[in-house]
Amino acid sequence: LSLLCALLAVRALGETDLNPVSGIGKLTQLLFAVVAPGKITSNLIAGAIAEAGALQAGDMMQDLKCGHLVGAAPRAQFYGQLIGSAFSIVISVGVY
């Protein structure tokens, strides 16, 4: 479900430059309210995961768009994001 919502958000972001993450989270919460009524914790967690996935997908798409405009290779951008993520994990744990 999170993948589907992320694709929907990326499509909307590409067409309008607005990422509908709050709407994606609410949509997921409505779906989980139908599937598992009364499970408030799982409802909130599902909404948060879908919203975070949509936000990260939109952020990556904007990075790739900027890289395309300046002529950077998508593979180099991907490796840059991967290396930056790995370093941020180590630094965040060390700082915390």
Beta strands, then each sheet from edge to edge (+ up, - down):
end
